[in-house]
Amino acid sequence: MVFATQSLADIERSSIAPALIESCPTRIFLPNDRALEPQARVVYERFGLNDRQVEILSRATPKRDYYAQTARGNRLFELGLGPVGLAIASASSPEDQRLIDRVAAETEPAGFAPAFLRAKDLAWAAELIDRAVSPTAPSSSPATREQAQPAASRATPLPLPKAPAQRQTNAAAQAPLPGLPGGPPMPERLSPFRVPDTKRKGERR
């Protein structure tokens, strides 16, 4: 279950604020360049943040940095989104909203994603979606045309010549092992057929 709000002041003024704060063991704060202001600082302190943590929030980069507060510790992190993730997840500006409305009015719901990506100058990502939906869709870039080319029409690479086997220059390595036919006799101390010593007169084993 996720509880989200655009303003922590909405929670702070609520009559159930203690229950909301206690019921959220993991909290993710967004950057706020006004976090150091007295009114905002009081709200963050109620959520358990100290002066250093409030300062980190005030200096963090919007739409890139996030501050996680958990039972295991606190850390400033970034999602590391690529261009496609940023185009979709961070489309919150008024210009993006107008673009979304225009693309939605000009295209069918099923084709909204590739059309929106093309409008954001991400045609290569739109082609990947088109190919996933319709594998026979043509591609405009040489790289994607080569990937979509049937395997039978591609040039088959010639096999690399095998490296010659390494010759053994040590003649002893080719000789039979001791004890095998054609090889030297096995030393008596290593032979499995060694006859145990017998007691002799005047001699000890």
C-alpha angles and dihedrals in degrees: 000000000000127000115196133180136172093219129036088206088072089062094041092056093046121104090226094050094120091053092048093049093046094046094055107073091168116050128181117197124199123221114275121184089198096054091109093060112109097245094047093043091057091056093049091048089055087058090055101261120141128215094271093051092049089051090052090054091050092054098041121111115252118241090013111054128056131180117220121201113193139154089258094054145289128278141169109228141165128219094228093220120184125227093279094049091047092048091055106029097041099042095122105116120107089250091054091049092052090048091051091051092049095048092046091052094049100044140047117259092251092056098044097100098054092041092051092048091051089051088054091053093255099122093148090060091047090053090054090055092047091051092048091053096038114018091193093059112124119248124220099203122077092229094055092043089056091049092049092048113112114259092235093061095051120098111259110230115236115247115257116249113260116248113246114259114261111255119228108236094184108091091196090063089062095047118103117264119258113278095024123112110280093017134100118283117269113255113258094239090056099038116113088211094059111144111231116245116262126214115263131194111273092003132101126214 
